[in-house]
Amino acid sequence: MTLTRRKTLAILGGGAVVAATASAGTFLATRTPEKALAPWDTAGTYEDPRLFALSHALLAPNPHNRQPWLLELSGDDDFLLHRDETRDLPHTDPFHRQIFIGLGCFLELMSVAATLKNRAADIVLFPDGEDGPVARVSLRAGGGVDPLANQILARRTCKEPFQDKAIPASMVAALEPFGTVITDTVQVAQIRDLTWNAWLTEMQTHRTLKESVDLMRFGKSEINANPDGIDLGGPFLETLMLAGVLNRKDQLDPASTGFQEGVTIYREMLAATPAYVVLTTRSNARRDQIDAGRRWLRLNLETTRLGLALHPVSQALQEFEEMRPHYRKAHELLAKPGETVQMLGRLGYGPTTPPSPRWPLETRIMNG
């Protein structure tokens, strides 16, 4: 969640929130959670090709930033990828579909990064069946550098309003190998309504709302202590926290001012969307979900290369009871009969956004 200065002042009515003192200025100027963002700086600083690739892979997008990966090193060139079941989202993702998409993003980013060390990743999915490790990976010498590798550290998820600017046909064509880009104004309006109604449903269902609120990290200290989940930080948001406008209790209360302002901000963001991109699969097996994650990661790298912004808005694809009408609508609008819509994203020109917090690599290695 990010606020502009204009929005912050509107919420606060222009009143003074923090005393106009040197110490207050210092406080606001030092709100960056450096510890939580350190993995972006240490990515690629390892000599071991596996650690080199994995230090980039952990920067992959994933649902609610749960970072559901655990790693088991084996021999000199191999490792196993495990799903960390303590990081599931039982209410918004009851069948773990989104979690496996996130694991697919991890595998693809690892593969792309490995090419920077002239390594190719041989990936065997579910070597011991679906109840065992997600993948066995061996890195072997050979292969050229992936053309998208240079975009790894610049990749972001942009949760901001996009410019009212059409995407050129050449860019649409460049993205078509990864998903279906929708620019038709009538279809865009239909999807915009769908994403808004689905988001409201998640927010108005107490157990799904609470799942998100429980994962919110309020301010620099919480973000550094738990660099996962939904980070709410930066000088403007921490100003709101000091003012009492933004707090965990109010985020669970749909009648609160803080909650209602969040609704307004999100609605404005969704409305500022000139295009969407959709990823579907012919079936919905675990391998399909992982494949969708791998394609989404490459899509995100390609949008970065093109100077476009990408933001997943997949609430309508969630599989809890209250979301069912929107799930059906999403498949009517976006899929052929029998297909599963795996990802839906906003696409457009957005502002530069900061990276998301990550756990250090050593905390994700089981036998390091």
VEXDREN-2710 file (C-alpha; in Angstrom, 1 decimal):
% VEXDREN-2710
k/r/px/py/pz
1/MET/0.0/0.0/0.0
2/THR/1.5/3.3/-1.1
3/LEU/0.1/6.8/-0.6
4/THR/0.9/10.0/-2.4
5/ARG/1.6/13.2/-0.5
6/ARG/-1.8/14.5/-1.8
7/LYS/-3.7/11.5/-0.5
8/THR/-1.9/11.6/2.9
9/LEU/-2.8/15.3/3.4
10/ALA/-6.4/14.6/2.3
11/ILE/-6.7/11.9/4.9
12/LEU/-5.2/14.0/7.7
13/GLY/-7.0/17.1/6.7
14/GLY/-3.7/19.0/6.3
15/GLY/-3.1/18.8/10.1
16/ALA/0.3/18.4/11.7
17/VAL/0.8/14.8/12.6
18/VAL/4.4/14.7/13.6
19/ALA/5.9/17.6/15.6
20/ALA/7.9/19.9/13.4
21/THR/11.2/19.1/15.0
22/ALA/14.6/17.9/13.8
23/SER/14.0/14.5/15.4
24/ALA/10.7/14.0/13.6
25/GLY/12.4/14.8/10.3
26/THR/15.1/12.3/11.0
27/PHE/12.5/9.7/11.9
28/LEU/10.6/10.1/8.6
29/ALA/13.8/10.1/6.6
30/THR/14.9/6.8/8.0
31/ARG/11.9/4.6/7.4
32/THR/13.4/2.3/4.8
33/PRO/13.6/-1.2/6.2
34/GLU/17.2/-1.9/5.0
35/LYS/17.5/-5.3/6.7
36/ALA/14.4/-6.6/4.9
37/LEU/15.5/-5.3/1.6
38/ALA/19.1/-6.6/1.9
39/PRO/18.5/-9.7/-0.2
40/TRP/18.1/-7.5/-3.2
41/ASP/21.7/-6.3/-2.7
42/THR/23.2/-9.7/-1.9
43/ALA/21.6/-11.4/-4.9
44/GLY/24.4/-12.8/-7.1
45/THR/27.2/-12.3/-4.6
46/TYR/27.7/-16.1/-4.1
47/GLU/30.4/-18.2/-5.9
48/ASP/28.5/-21.5/-5.7
49/PRO/26.3/-21.5/-8.9
50/ARG/23.4/-22.9/-6.9
51/LEU/23.5/-20.2/-4.3
52/PHE/24.0/-17.6/-7.0
53/ALA/20.8/-18.7/-8.8
54/LEU/18.8/-19.2/-5.6
55/SER/19.8/-15.8/-4.2
56/HIS/18.0/-14.3/-7.3
57/ALA/15.1/-16.8/-7.2
58/LEU/14.0/-15.8/-3.7
59/LEU/13.1/-12.4/-5.3
60/ALA/10.3/-14.0/-7.3
61/PRO/6.7/-12.7/-7.0
62/ASN/4.5/-14.9/-4.8
63/PRO/1.0/-14.7/-3.2
64/HIS/0.9/-12.3/-0.2
65/ASN/4.7/-12.4/-0.3
66/ARG/4.6/-15.6/1.8
67/GLN/7.8/-16.9/0.1
68/PRO/6.7/-20.5/0.4
69/TRP/10.0/-22.1/-0.6
70/LEU/12.5/-24.3/1.4
71/LEU/15.7/-25.6/-0.1
72/GLU/17.7/-28.7/0.5
73/LEU/21.2/-28.7/-1.0
74/SER/22.5/-32.0/-2.4
75/GLY/26.0/-32.9/-3.7
76/ASP/27.8/-30.2/-5.6
77/ASP/25.2/-29.2/-8.2
78/ASP/21.8/-30.3/-7.1
79/PHE/19.1/-29.2/-4.7
80/LEU/15.5/-30.0/-3.8
81/LEU/12.7/-27.4/-3.7
82/HIS/10.2/-28.0/-0.9
83/ARG/6.9/-26.2/-0.2
84/ASP/6.9/-24.6/3.2
85/GLU/3.4/-25.6/4.4
86/THR/3.6/-23.1/7.3
87/ARG/3.2/-20.4/4.7
88/ASP/-0.1/-21.6/3.1
89/LEU/-3.1/-19.2/2.8
90/PRO/-5.9/-21.5/3.9
91/HIS/-8.7/-19.0/3.5
92/THR/-8.0/-17.2/0.3
93/ASP/-6.1/-20.1/-1.3
94/PRO/-7.7/-23.3/0.2
95/PHE/-6.4/-25.6/-2.5
96/HIS/-2.8/-24.1/-2.6
97/ARG/-3.2/-23.2/-6.3
98/GLN/-1.7/-19.7/-5.9
99/ILE/1.1/-21.1/-3.7
100/PHE/2.2/-23.5/-6.4
101/ILE/2.1/-20.6/-9.0
102/GLY/4.5/-18.8/-6.7
103/LEU/6.8/-21.8/-6.6
104/GLY/6.7/-21.8/-10.4
105/CYS/7.8/-18.2/-10.4
106/PHE/10.7/-19.2/-8.1
107/LEU/11.8/-22.1/-10.4
108/GLU/11.8/-19.9/-13.5
109/LEU/13.6/-17.0/-11.9
110/MET/16.2/-19.5/-10.6
111/SER/16.6/-20.9/-14.2
112/VAL/17.0/-17.5/-15.7
113/ALA/19.6/-16.4/-13.1
114/ALA/21.6/-19.6/-13.5
115/THR/22.3/-18.7/-17.1
116/LEU/24.3/-15.7/-15.8
117/LYS/26.8/-18.3/-14.5
118/ASN/26.6/-20.3/-17.8
119/ARG/24.5/-23.0/-16.2
120/ALA/21.3/-24.6/-17.4
121/ALA/18.8/-26.0/-14.9
122/ASP/17.4/-29.5/-15.3
123/ILE/14.2/-29.6/-13.4
124/VAL/12.3/-32.7/-12.5
125/LEU/8.9/-31.9/-10.9
126/PHE/7.6/-34.0/-8.0
127/PRO/10.4/-36.6/-8.2
128/ASP/8.8/-38.6/-5.3
129/GLY/5.1/-37.8/-6.1
130/GLU/3.1/-34.7/-5.2
131/ASP/3.4/-35.4/-1.5
132/GLY/7.2/-35.0/-1.7
133/PRO/9.5/-32.3/-2.9
134/VAL/8.2/-29.9/-5.5
135/ALA/11.2/-30.3/-7.7
136/ARG/14.7/-31.8/-8.0
137/VAL/17.1/-29.4/-9.8
138/SER/20.5/-30.0/-11.2
139/LEU/22.6/-27.3/-12.6
140/ARG/24.8/-28.3/-15.5
141/ALA/27.4/-26.3/-17.5
142/GLY/26.3/-24.9/-20.9
143/GLY/23.8/-22.7/-22.5
144/GLY/23.7/-19.0/-23.3
145/VAL/22.5/-16.2/-21.1
146/ASP/18.7/-15.8/-21.0
147/PRO/17.7/-12.6/-22.8
148/LEU/15.6/-11.6/-19.8
149/ALA/18.3/-12.2/-17.2
150/ASN/19.3/-8.5/-17.0
151/GLN/15.8/-7.6/-15.9
152/ILE/15.8/-9.7/-12.7
153/LEU/16.8/-6.9/-10.2
154/ALA/14.5/-4.3/-11.9
155/ARG/11.4/-6.5/-11.8
156/ARG/8.6/-5.2/-9.6
157/THR/4.9/-5.6/-8.8
158/CYS/3.3/-2.2/-9.2
159/LYS/0.3/-1.6/-7.0
160/GLU/-0.3/2.0/-8.2
161/PRO/-2.7/3.7/-10.6
162/PHE/-1.5/3.5/-14.2
163/GLN/-1.3/6.2/-16.8
164/ASP/-4.3/6.7/-19.2
165/LYS/-2.1/5.6/-22.1
166/ALA/-2.7/2.9/-24.6
167/ILE/-0.2/0.0/-24.9
168/PRO/1.3/-0.1/-28.5
169/ALA/0.5/-3.0/-30.7
170/SER/4.2/-3.9/-30.8
171/MET/4.3/-4.4/-27.1
172/VAL/1.1/-6.4/-27.1
173/ALA/2.7/-8.7/-29.7
174/ALA/5.8/-9.1/-27.5
175/LEU/3.7/-10.2/-24.6
176/GLU/1.5/-12.6/-26.4
177/PRO/3.8/-15.6/-26.0
178/PHE/3.2/-15.4/-22.2
179/GLY/-0.5/-14.6/-22.0
180/THR/-3.5/-13.0/-23.6
181/VAL/-3.4/-9.2/-23.5
182/ILE/-6.8/-7.4/-23.5
183/THR/-7.0/-3.8/-24.6
184/ASP/-10.5/-3.6/-26.0
185/THR/-12.3/-0.9/-24.0
186/VAL/-15.5/-2.9/-23.5
187/GLN/-13.7/-5.9/-22.3
188/VAL/-11.4/-3.8/-20.1
189/ALA/-14.4/-2.2/-18.4
190/GLN/-16.0/-5.6/-17.8
191/ILE/-12.8/-6.9/-16.2
192/ARG/-12.4/-3.7/-14.2
193/ASP/-15.8/-4.3/-12.7
194/LEU/-15.0/-7.9/-12.0
195/THR/-11.8/-7.1/-10.2
196/TRP/-13.4/-4.4/-8.1
197/ASN/-16.4/-6.7/-7.0
198/ALA/-14.1/-9.6/-6.3
199/TRP/-11.8/-7.4/-4.2
200/LEU/-14.8/-6.1/-2.2
201/THR/-15.9/-9.7/-1.6
202/GLU/-12.5/-10.6/-0.1
203/MET/-12.5/-7.5/2.0
204/GLN/-16.1/-8.1/3.2
205/THR/-15.6/-11.7/4.2
206/HIS/-14.2/-11.6/7.7
207/ARG/-12.0/-14.7/7.6
208/THR/-10.3/-13.8/4.3
209/LEU/-9.8/-10.2/5.4
210/LYS/-8.3/-11.4/8.7
211/GLU/-5.9/-13.6/6.8
212/SER/-4.5/-10.6/5.1
213/VAL/-4.6/-8.3/8.1
214/ASP/-2.7/-10.9/10.2
215/LEU/0.0/-10.8/7.5
216/MET/0.3/-7.0/7.5
217/ARG/3.7/-5.7/8.7
218/PHE/3.2/-2.1/10.1
219/GLY/6.3/0.0/9.9
220/LYS/10.0/-0.5/9.6
221/SER/10.5/-2.5/12.8
222/GLU/7.8/-5.1/11.9
223/ILE/9.0/-5.3/8.3
224/ASN/12.6/-5.9/9.3
225/ALA/11.5/-8.5/11.9
226/ASN/9.2/-10.4/9.5
227/PRO/10.2/-9.6/5.9
228/ASP/7.2/-11.3/4.3
229/GLY/3.5/-10.7/4.1
230/ILE/2.0/-7.4/3.2
231/ASP/4.5/-4.6/4.1
232/LEU/3.0/-1.2/5.1
233/GLY/6.0/1.1/5.4
234/GLY/7.6/4.3/4.3
235/PRO/7.4/7.8/5.7
236/PHE/3.8/8.6/4.6
237/LEU/2.3/5.4/5.9
238/GLU/4.3/5.6/9.1
239/THR/3.0/9.2/9.5
240/LEU/-0.5/7.7/9.3
241/MET/0.4/5.1/11.9
242/LEU/1.6/7.9/14.3
243/ALA/-1.6/9.7/13.6
244/GLY/-3.7/6.6/14.5
245/VAL/-5.3/6.6/11.1
246/LEU/-3.6/3.3/10.0
247/ASN/-3.5/0.4/12.5
248/ARG/-4.3/-3.3/12.6
249/LYS/-7.5/-3.0/14.5
250/ASP/-9.1/-0.5/12.1
251/GLN/-8.0/-2.7/9.1
252/LEU/-10.4/-5.3/10.4
253/ASP/-13.2/-2.9/10.9
254/PRO/-15.0/-2.0/7.6
255/ALA/-16.7/0.9/9.3
256/SER/-13.4/2.6/10.3
257/THR/-12.0/5.7/8.6
258/GLY/-8.7/3.9/7.9
259/PHE/-10.5/1.0/6.2
260/GLN/-12.7/3.2/4.1
261/GLU/-9.8/5.3/2.9
262/GLY/-8.0/2.1/1.9
263/VAL/-11.1/1.1/-0.1
264/THR/-11.1/4.5/-1.9
265/ILE/-7.4/4.2/-2.7
266/TYR/-7.8/0.7/-4.1
267/ARG/-10.8/1.6/-6.1
268/GLU/-8.9/4.5/-7.7
269/MET/-6.0/2.2/-8.5
270/LEU/-8.2/-0.4/-10.1
271/ALA/-10.0/2.2/-12.1
272/ALA/-6.7/3.5/-13.6
273/THR/-6.1/0.4/-15.7
274/PRO/-5.8/0.6/-19.5
275/ALA/-5.3/-3.2/-20.2
276/TYR/-5.2/-6.6/-18.6
277/VAL/-3.2/-9.8/-19.2
278/VAL/-4.6/-13.3/-18.6
279/LEU/-2.9/-16.7/-18.2
280/THR/-4.9/-19.8/-18.7
281/THR/-4.2/-23.6/-18.8
282/ARG/-6.0/-26.4/-20.4
283/SER/-6.3/-28.3/-17.1
284/ASN/-5.6/-27.4/-13.4
285/ALA/-3.0/-30.0/-12.2
286/ARG/-0.1/-29.0/-10.1
287/ARG/2.2/-29.0/-13.1
288/ASP/-0.2/-26.6/-14.9
289/GLN/0.0/-24.3/-11.9
290/ILE/3.8/-24.4/-11.8
291/ASP/3.9/-23.8/-15.5
292/ALA/1.6/-20.8/-15.1
293/GLY/4.0/-19.4/-12.5
294/ARG/6.9/-19.8/-14.8
295/ARG/5.1/-18.0/-17.6
296/TRP/4.0/-15.2/-15.2
297/LEU/7.6/-14.7/-14.2
298/ARG/8.8/-14.4/-17.8
299/LEU/5.8/-12.1/-18.5
300/ASN/6.9/-9.9/-15.5
301/LEU/10.5/-9.8/-16.8
302/GLU/9.3/-8.9/-20.3
303/THR/7.0/-6.1/-19.1
304/THR/10.0/-4.8/-17.2
305/ARG/12.1/-4.8/-20.3
306/LEU/9.4/-3.0/-22.2
307/GLY/9.0/-0.3/-19.5
308/LEU/5.5/-1.5/-18.6
309/ALA/4.0/-2.2/-15.1
310/LEU/2.3/-5.4/-14.0
311/HIS/0.1/-6.0/-11.0
312/PRO/-1.7/-9.3/-10.3
313/VAL/-5.4/-8.8/-9.4
314/SER/-6.5/-12.5/-9.0
315/GLN/-9.1/-12.2/-6.2
316/ALA/-11.8/-13.4/-8.7
317/LEU/-9.7/-16.6/-9.2
318/GLN/-9.7/-17.5/-5.5
319/GLU/-11.6/-20.6/-4.6
320/PHE/-13.5/-19.9/-1.4
321/GLU/-17.3/-20.1/-1.2
322/GLU/-18.1/-16.4/-1.2
323/MET/-16.0/-15.8/-4.3
324/ARG/-17.8/-18.4/-6.4
325/PRO/-20.0/-16.0/-8.5
326/HIS/-16.9/-13.9/-9.4
327/TYR/-14.9/-17.1/-10.2
328/ARG/-17.6/-18.2/-12.6
329/LYS/-17.7/-14.7/-14.2
330/ALA/-14.0/-14.7/-14.6
331/HIS/-14.0/-18.0/-16.5
332/GLU/-16.9/-16.9/-18.7
333/LEU/-15.1/-13.7/-19.6
334/LEU/-11.5/-15.0/-19.8
335/ALA/-11.3/-18.7/-20.6
336/LYS/-12.4/-21.2/-23.2
337/PRO/-14.6/-24.1/-22.1
338/GLY/-12.6/-26.4/-19.9
339/GLU/-9.7/-24.0/-19.3
340/THR/-8.6/-22.6/-15.9
341/VAL/-7.7/-19.0/-15.5
342/GLN/-4.5/-19.1/-13.4
343/MET/-3.5/-15.4/-13.4
344/LEU/-5.1/-12.1/-14.1
345/GLY/-3.1/-8.9/-14.1
346/ARG/-3.4/-5.1/-14.6
347/LEU/-1.1/-3.9/-17.3
348/GLY/0.0/-0.4/-18.2
349/TYR/2.5/2.4/-17.6
350/GLY/3.1/2.9/-13.9
351/PRO/5.5/4.7/-11.6
352/THR/8.8/3.3/-10.3
353/THR/8.1/1.3/-7.2
354/PRO/10.5/0.0/-4.5
355/PRO/11.3/-3.7/-4.1
356/SER/9.5/-6.0/-1.6
357/PRO/11.0/-7.4/1.6
358/ARG/12.5/-10.9/1.5
359/TRP/13.9/-13.4/4.0
360/PRO/17.7/-13.9/3.5
361/LEU/18.8/-17.0/1.6
362/GLU/20.3/-18.7/4.6
363/THR/16.9/-18.8/6.3
364/ARG/15.4/-20.7/3.4
365/ILE/18.0/-23.4/3.3
366/MET/17.1/-26.5/5.4
367/ASN/20.6/-28.0/5.5
368/GLY/22.9/-25.0/5.0
END
